[in-house]
Amino acid sequence: MVVDTAYYDTLEVSVTATPVEIKKAYRKMSIKMHPDKNRDDPNATEKFQEISEAYQVLSDETLRAKYDKFGKESAVPNEGFEDADEYFAMIFGGEAFVSYIGELSLLKDLQKSAELNEEQEKKEKEEKEKEKERLKSEEEKEKKKGDDNISGTSAATGQNTTKESTPLQLHSSEHAATEAQSDHTDKPSTEEVKNEETKEKSKLQEHEEEMRKKREETITTLSKKLIERLSLLTESENDTACQDAFKEKFQIEANLLKMESFGLDILHTIGKVYCTKAQIYLDSQQLFGIPGFFTSMKAKGGIVMDTFRTVSSALDAQSTMQELQKWQEMKANPDELRNEKGEIVEKPTDEEIAQLEKLLMGKVLNAAWHGNKYEIQSTLRDVCDKVLGDKSEPKDKRIQRANALMLLGKVFVNTTRSKVEQEEAQLFEELVAEATQKKQNK
């Protein structure tokens, strides 16, 4: 018995709905009520926020229990509700895959590294400017001293000189010595400069070391989880009945995962890495391991192509973004536009800008996916190597793991969506990409 059904009603699910049913309902309602798809509805944003709040509560086991027992006021997250668009954007990539691929952080880590590099380069540039100013100041002082010496020599011409210094000469010498000492005091020591540079570099080094440790921990955790999954077969009779049960279990899981944001693409990526790594290992156990060598070389060729596609998609998105900014500036310019020949240039219409914005969303989506795919593949290759290369296990056990990995990979690779599922998932992914882009532009 629940005291309030408002959140359930918002998502159009029963009070006994399972977490999977609640998630599916959220996806369906968020697509249906997203403000970008309901521009004529003045209450679209408010409705979208209600859907987000309902899901934030009902998707959390603890908050849902409090809501069922005490109502809305007792089921508010400790940090408050996330903004609907930002929460929507966080779903990009599919949280359900964490136990398979870990948390995707490559793009965020690269951005952080770039910021630290930029900060360091800016610091170095400022130091160079200061050094130039210091050298210029010293040159001016030296020039002034030279002029003073010339003036003093000219004034003393024709007069008798003695070996003893005059009071004026002594004062000049003392003044010069004081200036030299002052210059030396103002100038930072070489040691201080080195310490400052080391401090700046250490920020980037600390970040890189943190990423390395995090990756090692992720590989270890995912390896243990993969071994547990494979043990369902490797620790059984491993006969036809067991293999069928193994495939059926993971097919059920795959059918749930495929509807996540980019779920089908992630499943296929995981499956291909599993199959490739399993095949390489099994081939390496044959005569002199020659088949495994050729399979490995083929896989490396695929890695090069994936890297090329990742970089190309990012550059393509960047180019379109620059073009959109140019169009927006042209549209906002109140003056008449002319080209180099003096001919009048037509300004882009609102419809043309809207079409380019939509195209950009697709390219940003594509670039984000390729970046995530690159990280997934890299992580999973290391996980498979760790699982199949575990020398603490006998060779027979590792071969069993490779065979089980091959079966699991084929299940994922062969998973498909129906036409309706594909349309729903694609629309959801496009909306998530838009929300992600808006979040980045804030």
C-alpha positions as CSV (number, residue, x, y, z in Angstrom):
1,M,0.0,0.0,0.0
2,V,1.5,3.4,-1.1
3,V,0.3,6.7,0.3
4,D,0.9,8.6,-2.9
5,T,0.7,7.4,-6.5
6,A,1.5,10.8,-8.3
7,Y,5.0,9.8,-9.5
8,Y,3.7,6.4,-10.7
9,D,0.9,8.2,-12.5
10,T,3.3,10.7,-14.1
11,L,5.3,7.8,-15.6
12,E,2.1,5.8,-16.3
13,V,3.2,2.7,-14.5
14,S,1.7,0.7,-11.7
15,V,2.9,0.9,-8.1
16,T,4.3,-2.6,-8.5
17,A,6.4,-1.7,-11.6
18,T,9.9,-3.2,-11.7
19,P,13.0,-1.0,-12.1
20,V,13.2,-2.1,-15.7
21,E,9.6,-1.1,-16.4
22,I,10.1,2.2,-14.7
23,K,13.2,3.0,-16.8
24,K,11.4,2.1,-20.0
25,A,8.4,4.3,-19.0
26,Y,10.8,7.2,-18.2
27,R,12.4,6.9,-21.7
28,K,9.0,6.8,-23.4
29,M,7.6,9.7,-21.4
30,S,10.8,11.8,-21.8
31,I,10.6,11.4,-25.5
32,K,6.9,12.2,-25.6
33,M,7.1,15.3,-23.3
34,H,10.5,16.7,-24.2
35,P,10.3,20.5,-24.6
36,D,12.1,20.4,-27.9
37,K,9.3,18.2,-29.3
38,N,6.5,20.3,-27.7
39,R,7.5,23.9,-28.5
40,D,3.9,25.0,-28.7
41,D,3.1,23.8,-25.2
42,P,4.0,26.6,-22.6
43,N,4.0,24.0,-19.8
44,A,6.3,21.5,-21.6
45,T,9.4,22.4,-19.5
46,E,7.4,22.0,-16.2
47,K,6.0,18.6,-17.4
48,F,9.4,17.4,-18.4
49,Q,10.8,18.4,-14.9
50,E,7.9,16.4,-13.3
51,I,8.9,13.3,-15.3
52,S,12.5,13.7,-14.3
53,E,11.6,14.1,-10.6
54,A,9.4,11.0,-10.7
55,Y,12.1,8.9,-12.3
56,Q,14.8,10.2,-9.9
57,V,12.7,9.0,-7.0
58,L,11.3,5.8,-8.4
59,S,14.7,4.7,-9.8
60,D,16.3,5.0,-6.4
61,E,15.4,2.0,-4.2
62,T,15.8,4.0,-0.9
63,L,13.9,7.1,-2.1
64,R,11.1,4.9,-3.6
65,A,10.6,3.1,-0.3
66,K,10.3,6.5,1.5
67,Y,7.9,7.8,-1.1
68,D,5.7,4.7,-0.9
69,K,5.5,5.0,2.9
70,F,5.5,8.8,3.5
71,G,4.9,10.6,0.2
72,K,6.8,13.2,-1.8
73,E,8.1,15.4,1.1
74,S,10.1,12.5,2.5
75,A,11.6,11.4,-0.8
76,V,13.7,14.4,-1.8
77,P,17.4,13.5,-2.7
78,N,19.9,14.9,-0.2
79,E,21.4,17.2,-2.9
80,G,18.0,18.1,-4.2
81,F,16.6,17.2,-7.6
82,E,18.8,17.4,-10.7
83,D,17.8,19.8,-13.4
84,A,15.7,17.8,-15.9
85,D,17.9,18.5,-18.9
86,E,21.2,17.8,-17.0
87,Y,19.8,14.6,-15.5
88,F,18.6,13.6,-19.0
89,A,22.0,14.3,-20.4
90,M,23.7,12.0,-17.8
91,I,22.0,9.0,-19.3
92,F,24.1,9.3,-22.4
93,G,26.3,6.2,-22.7
94,G,24.1,3.9,-20.6
95,E,24.7,3.5,-16.9
96,A,23.6,-0.2,-17.2
97,F,26.8,-1.1,-18.9
98,V,29.1,0.0,-16.0
99,S,29.7,-3.6,-14.9
100,Y,30.9,-4.4,-18.4
101,I,32.8,-1.3,-19.5
102,G,33.3,0.8,-16.4
103,E,32.6,4.5,-16.2
104,L,33.3,6.3,-19.5
105,S,35.7,9.2,-18.7
106,L,38.1,9.5,-21.6
107,L,36.5,12.6,-23.1
108,K,36.3,14.3,-19.7
109,D,39.9,13.3,-18.8
110,L,41.2,14.6,-22.2
111,Q,39.4,17.9,-21.6
112,K,41.0,18.2,-18.2
113,S,44.4,17.4,-19.6
114,A,43.9,20.0,-22.3
115,E,42.9,22.6,-19.7
116,L,46.0,21.9,-17.6
117,N,48.2,22.1,-20.7
118,E,46.6,25.4,-21.7
119,E,47.1,26.7,-18.2
120,Q,50.8,25.7,-18.2
121,E,51.4,27.2,-21.7
122,K,49.8,30.4,-20.6
123,K,52.0,30.5,-17.5
124,E,55.1,29.9,-19.6
125,K,54.1,32.7,-22.0
126,E,53.7,35.1,-19.1
127,E,57.1,34.2,-17.8
128,K,58.7,34.8,-21.2
129,E,57.1,38.2,-21.4
130,K,58.3,39.1,-17.9
131,E,61.8,37.9,-18.9
132,K,61.8,40.1,-22.0
133,E,60.7,43.1,-19.9
134,R,63.5,42.4,-17.4
135,L,66.2,42.1,-20.1
136,K,64.9,45.3,-21.7
137,S,65.1,47.1,-18.3
138,E,68.6,45.9,-17.8
139,E,69.7,47.0,-21.2
140,E,68.3,50.5,-20.5
141,K,70.1,50.6,-17.2
142,E,73.4,49.6,-18.8
143,K,72.9,52.2,-21.5
144,K,72.3,54.8,-18.9
145,K,75.4,53.8,-17.0
146,G,77.5,54.0,-20.1
147,D,76.1,57.5,-20.9
148,D,76.9,58.6,-17.3
149,N,80.5,57.3,-17.6
150,I,81.0,59.1,-20.9
151,S,79.7,62.3,-19.3
152,G,82.0,61.9,-16.3
153,T,85.0,61.2,-18.5
154,S,84.3,64.3,-20.6
155,A,84.0,66.5,-17.6
156,A,87.3,65.3,-16.2
157,T,89.3,66.0,-19.5
158,G,92.2,68.5,-19.0
159,Q,92.2,68.1,-15.2
160,N,95.0,66.5,-13.2
161,T,94.2,63.0,-12.1
162,T,95.5,61.2,-9.0
163,K,95.6,57.6,-7.9
164,E,93.2,58.3,-5.1
165,S,89.5,58.3,-5.8
166,T,87.5,61.5,-5.2
167,P,84.4,61.5,-2.9
168,L,82.3,61.8,-6.1
169,Q,83.9,58.8,-7.6
170,L,83.4,56.8,-4.4
171,H,79.8,57.8,-4.3
172,S,79.3,56.7,-7.9
173,S,80.9,53.4,-7.3
174,E,78.8,52.8,-4.2
175,H,75.6,53.8,-6.2
176,A,76.5,51.4,-9.0
177,A,77.2,48.6,-6.5
178,T,73.8,49.2,-4.8
179,E,72.0,49.1,-8.2
180,A,73.7,45.9,-9.1
181,Q,72.7,44.3,-5.8
182,S,69.2,45.6,-6.2
183,D,69.0,44.0,-9.7
184,H,70.2,40.7,-8.3
185,T,67.7,40.9,-5.5
186,D,64.7,41.6,-7.7
187,K,65.5,38.8,-10.2
188,P,64.1,35.5,-9.1
189,S,66.7,32.8,-8.6
190,T,67.2,29.9,-11.0
191,E,66.1,27.6,-8.2
192,E,62.9,29.5,-7.6
193,V,62.1,29.4,-11.4
194,K,62.7,25.7,-11.5
195,N,60.5,25.1,-8.5
196,E,57.7,27.1,-10.0
197,E,58.0,25.2,-13.3
198,T,58.0,21.8,-11.4
199,K,54.9,22.8,-9.5
200,E,53.1,23.7,-12.7
201,K,54.1,20.4,-14.4
202,S,53.2,18.3,-11.4
203,K,49.5,19.3,-11.8
204,L,49.4,17.6,-15.2
205,Q,51.6,14.7,-14.0
206,E,49.3,14.2,-10.9
207,H,46.3,14.1,-13.2
208,E,47.9,11.6,-15.5
209,E,49.0,9.5,-12.6
210,E,45.4,9.6,-11.2
211,M,44.0,8.5,-14.6
212,R,46.5,5.6,-14.7
213,K,45.6,4.3,-11.3
214,K,41.9,4.7,-12.0
215,R,42.3,2.7,-15.2
216,E,44.2,-0.1,-13.4
217,E,41.5,-0.3,-10.8
218,T,38.8,-0.4,-13.5
219,I,40.6,-3.2,-15.4
220,T,41.0,-5.3,-12.2
221,T,37.3,-4.8,-11.2
222,L,36.0,-5.6,-14.7
223,S,38.2,-8.6,-15.0
224,K,36.8,-10.1,-11.8
225,K,33.3,-9.5,-13.0
226,L,33.9,-11.0,-16.4
227,I,35.4,-14.1,-14.8
228,E,32.3,-14.4,-12.6
229,R,30.1,-14.3,-15.7
230,L,32.2,-16.8,-17.6
231,S,32.3,-19.1,-14.5
232,L,28.6,-19.8,-15.1
233,L,29.8,-22.0,-17.9
234,T,33.4,-22.8,-17.0
235,E,32.4,-24.1,-13.6
236,S,29.6,-26.2,-14.9
237,E,29.4,-29.4,-16.9
238,N,29.9,-27.2,-20.0
239,D,27.7,-29.5,-22.1
240,T,25.2,-28.5,-24.8
241,A,22.4,-27.9,-22.2
242,C,24.7,-25.7,-20.1
243,Q,25.8,-23.7,-23.1
244,D,22.2,-23.1,-24.2
245,A,21.3,-22.0,-20.7
246,F,24.3,-19.7,-20.7
247,K,23.4,-18.1,-24.0
248,E,19.7,-17.8,-23.0
249,K,20.6,-16.0,-19.7
250,F,22.8,-13.4,-21.5
251,Q,20.3,-13.0,-24.4
252,I,17.7,-11.9,-21.8
253,E,20.2,-9.4,-20.4
254,A,21.2,-8.2,-23.9
255,N,17.5,-7.5,-24.8
256,L,17.3,-5.1,-21.8
257,L,20.7,-3.5,-22.5
258,K,20.0,-2.9,-26.2
259,M,17.4,-0.2,-25.4
260,E,19.9,1.9,-23.4
261,S,21.3,5.0,-25.0
262,F,23.6,3.7,-27.7
263,G,22.8,0.3,-26.1
264,L,22.9,-1.7,-29.3
265,D,26.2,-0.1,-30.5
266,I,27.8,-0.7,-27.1
267,L,26.6,-4.4,-27.1
268,H,28.0,-5.0,-30.6
269,T,31.3,-3.3,-29.6
270,I,31.6,-5.5,-26.5
271,G,30.7,-8.6,-28.5
272,K,33.3,-7.9,-31.2
273,V,36.1,-7.4,-28.7
274,Y,35.2,-10.5,-26.9
275,C,35.0,-12.6,-30.1
276,T,38.3,-11.2,-31.4
277,K,40.2,-11.7,-28.2
278,A,38.8,-15.2,-27.7
279,Q,39.7,-16.1,-31.3
280,I,43.3,-14.7,-30.9
281,Y,43.8,-16.8,-27.8
282,L,42.4,-20.0,-29.2
283,D,44.4,-19.6,-32.4
284,S,47.5,-19.0,-30.4
285,Q,47.1,-22.5,-28.9
286,Q,47.4,-24.1,-32.3
287,L,50.5,-25.1,-34.2
288,F,53.3,-22.6,-33.2
289,G,50.6,-20.0,-32.6
290,I,50.8,-18.8,-36.2
291,P,47.0,-18.5,-36.7
292,G,46.8,-16.3,-33.6
293,F,49.5,-14.0,-35.0
294,F,47.5,-13.3,-38.2
295,T,44.3,-12.8,-36.2
296,S,46.1,-10.3,-34.0
297,M,47.5,-8.4,-36.9
298,K,44.1,-8.1,-38.4
299,A,42.7,-6.8,-35.1
300,K,45.5,-4.2,-34.9
301,G,44.5,-3.0,-38.4
302,G,40.9,-2.5,-37.1
303,I,42.3,-0.5,-34.2
304,V,44.0,1.9,-36.5
305,M,40.8,2.4,-38.5
306,D,38.8,3.0,-35.4
307,T,41.3,5.6,-34.3
308,F,41.1,7.3,-37.7
309,R,37.2,7.4,-37.5
310,T,37.3,8.8,-34.0
311,V,39.6,11.7,-35.0
312,S,37.7,12.3,-38.2
313,S,34.3,12.5,-36.6
314,A,35.6,15.0,-34.0
315,L,37.1,17.2,-36.7
316,D,33.9,17.0,-38.7
317,A,31.8,18.1,-35.8
318,Q,34.2,20.9,-35.0
319,S,34.0,22.1,-38.6
320,T,30.2,22.2,-38.6
321,M,30.2,24.0,-35.3
322,Q,32.4,26.7,-36.7
323,E,30.2,27.0,-39.7
324,L,27.1,27.3,-37.5
325,Q,28.8,30.1,-35.5
326,K,29.6,31.9,-38.7
327,W,26.0,31.6,-39.9
328,Q,24.7,32.9,-36.6
329,E,27.0,35.9,-36.7
330,M,25.9,36.6,-40.3
331,K,22.3,36.5,-39.2
332,A,22.8,38.8,-36.3
333,N,24.8,41.4,-38.3
334,P,22.4,44.3,-39.1
335,D,24.5,45.5,-42.0
336,E,24.3,44.3,-45.6
337,L,26.9,41.6,-46.3
338,R,29.1,41.5,-49.3
339,N,31.8,39.1,-50.5
340,E,35.3,39.9,-51.8
341,K,34.0,40.9,-55.2
342,G,31.5,43.3,-53.6
343,E,28.5,41.2,-54.4
344,I,25.6,41.0,-51.9
345,V,25.6,37.9,-49.8
346,E,22.3,36.4,-48.7
347,K,22.0,35.9,-45.0
348,P,21.0,32.4,-43.8
349,T,17.4,32.0,-42.9
350,D,16.1,30.7,-39.6
351,E,15.1,27.5,-41.3
352,E,18.6,27.0,-42.7
353,I,20.2,27.7,-39.3
354,A,17.8,25.2,-37.7
355,Q,18.7,22.5,-40.2
356,L,22.4,23.1,-39.6
357,E,21.8,22.9,-35.9
358,K,20.1,19.5,-36.4
359,L,23.0,18.4,-38.6
360,L,25.5,19.5,-35.9
361,M,23.6,17.5,-33.2
362,G,24.0,14.4,-35.4
363,K,27.7,15.0,-35.8
364,V,28.2,15.8,-32.1
365,L,26.4,12.5,-31.3
366,N,28.6,10.6,-33.8
367,A,31.8,12.1,-32.4
368,A,30.8,11.4,-28.8
369,W,30.0,7.8,-29.7
370,H,33.3,7.3,-31.5
371,G,35.1,8.7,-28.5
372,N,33.3,6.4,-26.1
373,K,33.7,3.4,-28.5
374,Y,37.4,4.0,-28.6
375,E,37.6,4.0,-24.8
376,I,35.3,0.9,-24.5
377,Q,37.5,-1.1,-26.9
378,S,40.7,-0.1,-25.2
379,T,39.4,-1.0,-21.8
380,L,37.9,-4.3,-22.9
381,R,41.1,-5.4,-24.7
382,D,43.0,-5.1,-21.5
383,V,40.3,-6.8,-19.5
384,C,40.3,-9.8,-21.9
385,D,44.1,-10.0,-21.8
386,K,44.0,-10.1,-18.0
387,V,41.3,-12.8,-17.9
388,L,42.8,-15.0,-20.6
389,G,46.4,-14.4,-19.7
390,D,46.0,-15.3,-16.0
391,K,49.1,-17.6,-15.5
392,S,47.7,-18.6,-12.0
393,E,45.1,-20.7,-13.9
394,P,45.9,-23.9,-15.8
395,K,45.9,-23.7,-19.6
396,D,42.8,-25.8,-19.8
397,K,40.9,-23.4,-17.7
398,R,42.0,-20.4,-19.8
399,I,40.9,-22.2,-22.9
400,Q,37.5,-22.8,-21.3
401,R,37.3,-19.1,-20.5
402,A,38.1,-18.3,-24.1
403,N,35.3,-20.5,-25.4
404,A,32.8,-19.1,-23.0
405,L,34.0,-15.6,-24.0
406,M,33.4,-16.4,-27.6
407,L,29.8,-17.6,-26.8
408,L,29.0,-14.5,-24.9
409,G,30.5,-12.3,-27.6
410,K,28.3,-13.9,-30.3
411,V,25.2,-13.4,-28.2
412,F,25.9,-9.6,-28.0
413,V,27.0,-9.3,-31.6
414,N,23.8,-11.0,-32.9
415,T,21.4,-9.0,-30.7
416,T,19.1,-6.7,-32.8
417,R,16.3,-4.2,-32.4
418,S,13.0,-4.2,-34.1
419,K,12.1,-1.3,-36.3
420,V,9.9,0.3,-33.6
421,E,12.6,-0.2,-31.0
422,Q,15.3,1.4,-33.3
423,E,13.1,4.4,-34.0
424,E,12.4,4.9,-30.3
425,A,16.1,4.5,-29.3
426,Q,17.4,6.8,-32.1
427,L,15.0,9.6,-31.1
428,F,16.0,9.2,-27.4
429,E,19.7,9.3,-28.4
430,E,19.2,12.5,-30.4
431,L,17.4,14.2,-27.6
432,V,20.2,13.1,-25.1
433,A,22.8,14.5,-27.5
434,E,20.9,17.9,-27.6
435,A,20.7,18.0,-23.8
436,T,24.4,17.1,-23.6
437,Q,25.3,19.9,-26.0
438,K,23.2,22.5,-24.2
439,K,25.0,21.5,-20.9
440,Q,28.4,22.0,-22.5
441,N,27.5,25.4,-23.9
442,K,26.3,26.8,-20.5
